[in-house]
Amino acid sequence: MNTSEQYDKVMAQCRTIYTKKMKDYGPSWRIMRPQTVNDQLFIKAKRIRTLEMTGVNLVGEDIAGEVRAIINYSVIGIIQLRHGFADSVDMTAEKATELYDRYVNEAKELMLRKNHDYGEAWRDMLPSSLVDIILTKINRNKQIASNDNRTLISEGADGNYFDMLNYAIFYLILTEDTK
């Protein structure tokens, strides 16, 4: 499989999870402020890093599930940034899924452009390095949120969400390739 096909395979798995959660909860996440989305991403990435470093998993949930959650929360972060957060659920599950698909397509287009320019450098990286980069992007978004979502010369929070999504997909591709 090539990168585009591998990407689509991972995203199909994530979309299935997202749509099932929409059936269970609806877009209840619409009330999450940017800091909350960042913290949700943080706990997922921090758990992955802890499991990688200790090798001990007391909860029993696998790392791949946490990585898929990072992908889906990254899309949620993009939706929240571009559409604002709400005081109550103000969107249908259908609309939330339509936006999910739109931003996943945008992420894939970005990945294809960067993948070309960087020569698929991620394929020579360690999965643990991808987790560290995701944690760095989360910390950047936390700082941007504390600056009222404004930056002076850096890309905005949405760029970090797109990168986290794509790095998480690369993580799953790399770890699936090594099985």
Backbone hydrogen bonds in HBPLUS format (Angstrom, degrees):
<---DONOR---> <-ACCEPTOR-->    atom                        ^
c    i                          cat <-CA-CA->   ^        H-A-AA   ^      H-
h    n   atom  resd res      DA  || num        DHA   H-A  angle D-A-AA Bond
n    s   type  num  typ     dist DA aas  dist angle  dist       angle   num
A0006-GLN N   A0002-ASN O   2.92 MM   4  6.18 162.6  1.95 159.2 165.0     1
A0007-TYR N   A0003-THR O   2.77 MM   4  5.90 160.1  1.81 155.0 160.7     2
A0008-ASP N   A0004-SER O   3.01 MM   4  6.22 162.2  2.04 145.6 149.9     3
A0009-LYS N   A0005-GLU O   2.98 MM   4  6.21 151.7  2.06 145.4 153.0     4
A0010-VAL N   A0006-GLN O   3.07 MM   4  6.37 163.9  2.10 153.4 156.2     5
A0011-MET N   A0007-TYR O   2.90 MM   4  6.15 167.5  1.91 156.3 160.4     6
A0012-ALA N   A0008-ASP O   2.87 MM   4  5.98 145.5  1.99 143.4 152.0     7
A0013-GLN N   A0009-LYS O   3.27 MM   4  6.59 153.6  2.34 144.3 150.0     8
A0014-CYS N   A0010-VAL O   3.03 MM   4  6.39 159.1  2.08 151.5 157.7     9
A0015-ARG N   A0011-MET O   2.78 MM   4  5.90 157.3  1.84 148.8 155.2    10
A0016-THR N   A0012-ALA O   3.05 MM   4  6.19 154.1  2.12 142.1 148.5    11
A0017-ILE N   A0013-GLN O   3.20 MM   4  6.52 159.4  2.24 146.7 151.3    12
A0018-TYR N   A0014-CYS O   2.88 MM   4  6.14 164.7  1.91 151.5 156.1    13
A0019-THR N   A0015-ARG O   2.83 MM   4  6.04 169.2  1.84 157.6 159.1    14
A0020-LYS N   A0016-THR O   3.01 MM   4  6.14 154.4  2.08 145.9 153.1    15
A0021-LYS N   A0017-ILE O   2.90 MM   4  6.13 154.8  1.97 151.4 158.8    16
A0022-MET N   A0018-TYR O   2.90 MM   4  6.20 141.7  2.05 143.5 155.1    17
A0023-LYS N   A0019-THR O   3.11 MM   4  6.42 143.9  2.25 138.1 146.6    18
A0024-ASP N   A0020-LYS O   3.00 MM   4  6.36 149.3  2.09 142.8 151.6    19
A0025-TYR N   A0021-LYS O   2.72 MM   4  5.77 176.3  1.72 157.9 159.1    20
A0026-GLY N   A0022-MET O   2.72 MM   4  4.13 131.5  1.95 109.4 122.5    21
A0030-ARG N   A0027-PRO O   3.05 MM   3  5.88 164.8  2.08 124.6 126.6    22
A0032-MET N   A0029-TRP O   2.87 MM   3  5.38 166.5  1.89 122.2 126.8    23
A0086-ALA N   A0030-ARG O   2.87 MM  56  5.68 167.1  1.89 145.5 148.3    24
A0036-THR N   A0033-ARG O   2.88 MM   3  5.30 126.6  2.17 111.3 125.6    25
A0037-VAL N   A0033-ARG O   3.12 MM   4  6.53 157.1  2.18 157.6 164.7    26
A0038-ASN N   A0034-PRO O   2.94 MM   4  6.20 163.7  1.97 153.0 157.8    27
A0039-ASP N   A0035-GLN O   2.90 MM   4  6.15 151.0  1.99 140.6 148.6    28
A0040-GLN N   A0036-THR O   2.87 MM   4  6.11 153.1  1.94 148.4 155.7    29
A0041-LEU N   A0037-VAL O   2.96 MM   4  6.24 160.7  2.00 153.0 157.8    30
A0042-PHE N   A0038-ASN O   2.83 MM   4  6.03 152.3  1.91 143.3 152.2    31
A0043-ILE N   A0039-ASP O   2.98 MM   4  6.25 159.5  2.02 151.9 154.3    32
A0044-LYS N   A0040-GLN O   3.33 MM   4  6.56 153.3  2.40 142.1 148.9    33
A0045-ALA N   A0041-LEU O   2.95 MM   4  6.21 172.5  1.95 161.7 163.0    34
A0046-LYS N   A0042-PHE O   2.76 MM   4  5.79 161.7  1.79 155.7 161.6    35
A0047-ARG N   A0043-ILE O   3.11 MM   4  6.03 152.3  2.19 132.2 139.1    36
A0048-ILE N   A0044-LYS O   3.12 MM   4  6.46 157.7  2.17 147.1 152.9    37
A0049-ARG N   A0045-ALA O   2.99 MM   4  6.25 165.1  2.01 151.5 155.1    38
A0050-THR N   A0046-LYS O   2.88 MM   4  6.09 160.3  1.92 149.3 155.1    39
A0051-LEU N   A0047-ARG O   2.87 MM   4  6.09 163.7  1.90 154.0 158.1    40
A0052-GLU N   A0048-ILE O   2.87 MM   4  6.11 157.7  1.92 152.2 158.9    41
A0053-MET N   A0049-ARG O   2.91 MM   4  6.10 154.5  1.97 148.6 155.5    42
A0054-THR N   A0050-THR O   2.84 MM   4  5.94 159.4  1.88 154.2 159.5    43
A0055-GLY N   A0051-LEU O   2.78 MM   4  5.13 147.4  1.89 132.2 142.3    44
A0066-GLU N   A0063-ILE O   2.93 MM   3  5.11 118.9  2.32 102.2 117.9    45
A0067-VAL N   A0063-ILE O   2.93 MM   4  6.27 152.7  2.00 155.8 164.6    46
A0068-ARG N   A0064-ALA O   2.93 MM   4  6.20 156.5  1.98 148.1 154.2    47
A0069-ALA N   A0065-GLY O   3.02 MM   4  6.26 146.3  2.13 137.8 147.2    48
A0070-ILE N   A0066-GLU O   2.99 MM   4  6.35 145.8  2.11 141.7 150.7    49
A0071-ILE N   A0067-VAL O   3.05 MM   4  6.45 153.7  2.12 148.0 154.7    50
A0072-ASN N   A0068-ARG O   3.00 MM   4  6.35 165.7  2.02 152.8 155.3    51
A0073-TYR N   A0069-ALA O   2.77 MM   4  5.92 163.8  1.80 154.6 159.6    52
A0074-SER N   A0070-ILE O   2.86 MM   4  5.90 142.0  2.01 141.0 151.0    53
A0075-VAL N   A0071-ILE O   3.15 MM   4  6.52 152.3  2.23 147.0 153.6    54
A0076-ILE N   A0072-ASN O   2.99 MM   4  6.29 158.4  2.04 145.6 152.0    55
A0077-GLY N   A0073-TYR O   2.80 MM   4  6.00 149.5  1.89 140.5 149.0    56
A0078-ILE N   A0074-SER O   3.04 MM   4  6.37 151.6  2.12 145.0 151.6    57
A0079-ILE N   A0075-VAL O   2.94 MM   4  6.28 162.7  1.97 154.2 158.9    58
A0080-GLN N   A0076-ILE O   2.83 MM   4  6.07 165.5  1.85 155.2 159.1    59
A0081-LEU N   A0077-GLY O   2.93 MM   4  6.12 155.8  1.99 146.6 153.1    60
A0082-ARG N   A0078-ILE O   2.93 MM   4  6.07 166.8  1.95 155.0 158.6    61
A0083-HIS N   A0079-ILE O   2.81 MM   4  5.71 142.5  1.95 150.5 159.7    62
A0084-GLY N   A0080-GLN O   2.77 MM   4  4.84 121.9  2.11 129.2 136.2    63
A0096-ALA N   A0092-THR O   2.97 MM   4  6.23 161.9  2.00 150.0 155.4    64
A0097-THR N   A0093-ALA O   2.92 MM   4  6.09 146.3  2.04 142.4 151.2    65
A0098-GLU N   A0094-GLU O   2.90 MM   4  6.16 149.9  1.99 144.2 153.0    66
A0099-LEU N   A0095-LYS O   2.93 MM   4  6.21 159.4  1.97 152.7 157.3    67
A0100-TYR N   A0096-ALA O   2.96 MM   4  6.09 150.6  2.05 135.9 144.7    68
A0101-ASP N   A0097-THR O   2.97 MM   4  6.20 166.5  1.99 150.8 152.6    69
A0102-ARG N   A0098-GLU O   3.05 MM   4  6.29 156.1  2.10 144.1 150.9    70
A0103-TYR N   A0099-LEU O   2.96 MM   4  6.18 166.8  1.97 158.5 160.2    71
A0104-VAL N   A0100-TYR O   2.89 MM   4  6.04 151.2  1.98 153.3 162.1    72
A0105-ASN N   A0101-ASP O   3.01 MM   4  6.13 158.6  2.06 145.8 151.3    73
A0106-GLU N   A0102-ARG O   3.05 MM   4  6.35 151.0  2.14 140.3 148.7    74
A0107-ALA N   A0103-TYR O   2.87 MM   4  6.04 151.1  1.95 139.3 147.2    75
A0108-LYS N   A0104-VAL O   2.88 MM   4  6.16 155.5  1.94 149.6 156.0    76
A0109-GLU N   A0105-ASN O   3.01 MM   4  6.25 160.9  2.05 149.1 153.8    77
A0110-LEU N   A0106-GLU O   3.04 MM   4  6.26 157.3  2.09 145.9 151.9    78
A0111-MET N   A0107-ALA O   2.83 MM   4  6.08 159.1  1.87 149.2 155.5    79
A0112-LEU N   A0108-LYS O   2.88 MM   4  6.14 161.4  1.91 154.5 158.5    80
A0113-ARG N   A0109-GLU O   3.15 MM   4  6.40 156.5  2.21 145.1 150.8    81
A0114-LYS N   A0110-LEU O   2.92 MM   4  6.17 172.6  1.92 160.0 161.9    82
A0115-ASN N   A0111-MET O   2.63 MM   4  5.62 158.3  1.68 153.1 160.7    83
A0116-HIS N   A0112-LEU O   3.11 MM   4  6.16 149.4  2.21 136.2 142.9    84
A0117-ASP N   A0113-ARG O   3.13 MM   4  6.44 168.8  2.14 150.7 152.8    85
A0118-TYR N   A0114-LYS O   2.78 MM   4  5.87 157.4  1.83 158.4 164.1    86
A0120-GLU N   A0115-ASN O   3.14 MM   5  5.04 149.0  2.24 136.5 144.0    87
A0119-GLY N   A0116-HIS O   3.30 MM   3  5.26 156.0  2.36  99.5 106.5    88
A0121-ALA N   A0118-TYR O   3.25 MM   3  5.78 132.5  2.49 111.4 121.2    89
A0123-ARG N   A0120-GLU O   3.03 MM   3  5.84 157.8  2.08 122.7 128.1    90
A0124-ASP N   A0121-ALA O   2.95 MM   3  5.67 160.6  1.99 122.9 128.5    91
A0125-MET N   A0122-TRP O   3.05 MM   3  5.05 164.4  2.07 110.2 112.2    92
A0129-SER N   A0126-LEU O   2.96 MM   3  5.20 129.7  2.22 104.1 117.5    93
A0130-LEU N   A0126-LEU O   3.27 MM   4  6.73 149.6  2.37 148.8 157.1    94
A0130-LEU N   A0127-PRO O   3.06 MM   3  5.10 118.8  2.44  96.0 111.1    95
A0131-VAL N   A0127-PRO O   3.09 MM   4  6.51 150.1  2.18 148.8 157.0    96
A0132-ASP N   A0128-SER O   3.03 MM   4  6.33 156.1  2.09 144.0 150.1    97
A0133-ILE N   A0129-SER O   2.93 MM   4  6.20 154.1  2.00 148.4 155.2    98
A0134-ILE N   A0130-LEU O   2.93 MM   4  6.17 155.2  1.99 145.4 152.4    99
A0135-LEU N   A0131-VAL O   2.89 MM   4  6.20 159.8  1.93 152.6 157.8   100
A0136-THR N   A0132-ASP O   2.95 MM   4  6.20 149.6  2.04 142.4 151.0   101
A0137-LYS N   A0133-ILE O   2.90 MM   4  6.22 157.0  1.96 150.4 156.2   102
A0138-ILE N   A0134-ILE O   2.91 MM   4  6.22 151.6  1.99 150.1 158.3   103
A0139-ASN N   A0135-LEU O   2.97 MM   4  6.25 161.6  2.01 148.3 152.7   104
A0140-ARG N   A0136-THR O   2.88 MM   4  6.19 151.0  1.96 147.9 156.7   105
A0141-ASN N   A0137-LYS O   2.93 MM   4  6.21 156.9  1.98 145.8 151.6   106
A0142-LYS N   A0138-ILE O   2.88 MM   4  6.22 147.1  1.99 149.0 159.0   107
A0143-GLN N   A0139-ASN O   3.05 MM   4  6.31 156.2  2.10 145.9 151.5   108
A0144-ILE N   A0140-ARG O   2.83 MM   4  6.14 159.9  1.87 152.9 159.2   109
A0145-ALA N   A0141-ASN O   2.86 MM   4  5.99 158.5  1.91 145.0 150.6   110
A0146-SER N   A0142-LYS O   3.04 MM   4  6.31 149.7  2.14 141.5 149.5   111
A0147-ASN N   A0143-GLN O   3.08 MM   4  6.38 119.1  2.47 136.1 151.8   112
A0147-ASN N   A0144-ILE O   2.95 MM   3  4.96 142.3  2.10  98.4 110.3   113
A0149-ASN N   A0144-ILE O   2.82 MM   5  4.88 138.8  1.99 141.3 143.3   114
A0148-ASP N   A0145-ALA O   3.13 MM   3  5.19 135.9  2.33 117.3 113.9   115
A0150-ARG N   A0147-ASN O   3.14 MM   3  5.66 147.6  2.25 112.2 120.2   116
A0159-GLY N   A0156-GLY O   3.17 MM   3  5.58 127.1  2.46 106.4 118.0   117
A0160-ASN N   A0157-ALA O   3.06 MM   3  5.10 118.2  2.46  96.1 111.3   118
A0161-TYR N   A0157-ALA O   2.93 MM   4  6.31 154.0  2.00 153.0 160.6   119
A0162-PHE N   A0158-ASP O   2.92 MM   4  6.20 161.9  1.95 153.3 157.5   120
A0163-ASP N   A0159-GLY O   2.97 MM   4  6.19 157.8  2.02 143.1 149.4   121
A0164-MET N   A0160-ASN O   2.83 MM   4  6.05 160.4  1.87 151.5 156.8   122
A0165-LEU N   A0161-TYR O   2.97 MM   4  6.14 165.4  1.99 152.1 155.8   123
A0166-ASN N   A0162-PHE O   3.01 MM   4  6.26 165.8  2.03 150.2 153.8   124
A0167-TYR N   A0163-ASP O   2.77 MM   4  5.95 164.5  1.79 157.7 162.3   125
A0168-ALA N   A0164-MET O   2.89 MM   4  5.97 154.9  1.95 147.9 154.9   126
A0169-ILE N   A0165-LEU O   3.03 MM   4  6.34 151.4  2.11 145.6 153.5   127
A0170-PHE N   A0166-ASN O   2.95 MM   4  6.23 159.8  1.99 148.7 154.3   128
A0171-TYR N   A0167-TYR O   2.88 MM   4  6.16 151.1  1.97 144.3 152.4   129
A0172-LEU N   A0168-ALA O   3.09 MM   4  6.45 159.9  2.13 148.8 152.3   130
A0173-ILE N   A0169-ILE O   2.93 MM   4  6.23 157.4  1.98 153.2 160.1   131
A0174-LEU N   A0170-PHE O   2.80 MM   4  6.01 168.9  1.81 158.0 160.7   132
A0175-THR N   A0171-TYR O   2.90 MM   4  6.09 166.7  1.92 155.0 158.8   133
A0176-GLU N   A0172-LEU O   2.93 MM   4  5.90 145.4  2.05 139.3 148.4   134
A0177-ASP N   A0173-ILE O   2.90 MM   4  6.04 152.1  1.98 147.2 155.0   135
A0178-THR N   A0174-LEU O   3.17 MM   4  6.40 137.2  2.36 140.7 150.9   136
A0179-LYS N   A0176-GLU O   3.26 MM   3  5.36 156.4  2.32 102.3 109.3   137
